[in-house]
Amino acid sequence: MASKTAELRELTDAQLLERAESAKEELFNLRFQLATGQLDDSSSIKKVRHEIARIATVMRQRDFEAAATDAEAGAAGTESGTESER
């Protein structure tokens, strides 16, 4: 399972979005098959849901990292600006 997450972390944001959309479409199709009685392996729904969650987690972690980087850059800029005003 860790290897799947590691693989996702290597992808770009655009590739992650593409994978997320693809997985959501697959989930829709699997649910449709379940409703019509054509789904052979019902555990595939769980697998796809977990894949979507992994992708969302990696994307959210990147958002937090970007926000932290922006906050650090903003704090550093504020501190240096305050010192120059003294």
Buried (B, 14 or more C-beta within 10 A) or exposed (E): EEEEEEEBEEBEEEEBEEBBEBBBEBBEEBEEBEEEEEBEEEEBBEBBBEBBEBBEEBBEEEEEEEEEEEEEEEEEEEEEEEEEEE
